[in-house]
Amino acid sequence: MIDPSLEMRRLVGKFAFLFAGVYVLVLFGTGVAAATGQRLPLVAWPLLFLPGVAFVVAVRDGFRLHRTTEPAAMRMLWRRCLLFVVVAVVLLAVTAVVVERMTPA
């Protein structure tokens, strides 16, 4: 039988995987833009890797969410995973806006 609360908690982990994939695509796009001649300020590169720290923690917790069925561990992991996903997405959005404004037209 499928437990709806268990599946909803695991959905947070799936969102972590989805947004981490979007982050990898952003990094790939930035690398392609740099390779084709668009100049980025030197400070933009560390800013682009800043959301990656939160995504790594969120994805790690997402994997743990999918591997465990213990209720106490699930309760802690899904909240922590959700927190880091939200932090990472906000950091990614802010970083994208800041880098866009720093990039010469």
Secondary structure, DSSP 8 states (H G I E B T S, - for coil): ---HHHHHHHHHHHHHHHHHHHHHHHHHHHHHHHHTT----TTHHHHHHHHHHHHHHHHHHHHHHHH---HHHHHHHHHHHHHHHHHHHHHHHHHHHHHHHHS--
